[in-house]
Amino acid sequence: MDLKIAICDDSAADRRFIAEIARSWAKDTGRDARITEFPSAESFLFEFDGGWDILLLDIEMGGMDGVELAKRLREKSATLQIVFITGYSEYIEEGYEVEALHYLVKPVDPSKLRSVLTRAVGKLAKNEKALTLDSGGETVRVPVYEIRCAEVRGNYVTLHARSDITVKMTLGELMDMLDDRFYRVSRWAMVNLTRVSRVSRNEVTLTDGSVIPLPRGAWEGINRAIISLR
């Protein structure tokens, strides 16, 4: 897999350090990686064309910060793997909102960055998968990463993705077609864990604002699943 990796940080020294680790990781894992450095959020946003795979993003920068940049990028791309680099934990909630893959704390530990890059490649590979479904007599192809959740309606299941798709199957049959990003929260609903922004004892809120009710006691299981996935 050819990779386009961006490093966005207003510290030239930090950019060089991270780039060296990324190049070493690419060489050791036999990957062809194009690694480009950007000194500001604005400079990367100007160059962003949707074709980037991984963004190693500093949060505390002059001008636009990393969180604001990530929010703007998410409007353009759902598959970009965003890794925040920060010295503070206060941004974790914002990370859920933009579906950040991970946080790295400065000074960056090379072994942790290498591990995160490997995880990012795994997620990119998953994002290439798609389901081929029969919906209303038509064959529909749905990229798996677009699926936010699914709900049972009688003998049918409705998938909420870029558009709603209703198919005649059980929720269990759908789950068998999916991977560990997806979690069954009840007999009638499942969610994409990477699209979860908040979990309470009574409901799950997704990044698009959708709310899925939780049965009593189900919140512990979904919290464990989210922790295990990350």
Buried (B, 14 or more C-beta within 10 A) or exposed (E): EEBBBBBBBBBEEBBEBBBEBBEEBBEEEEBEBEBBBBBBBBBBBEEBEEEBBBBBBBBBBEEBBBBBBBEEBBEEBBBBBBBBBBEEEEBEEBBBBBBBBBBBEBEBEBEBBBBBBEBBBEBBEBBEEEBEBEBEEEEBEBBBBBBBBBBBEEEEBBBBBEEEBBBEBEBEEBBEEBEEBBBBBBEBBBBBBBBBBEBEEEBBBBBEEBEBEBEEEBBEEBEEBBEEEB
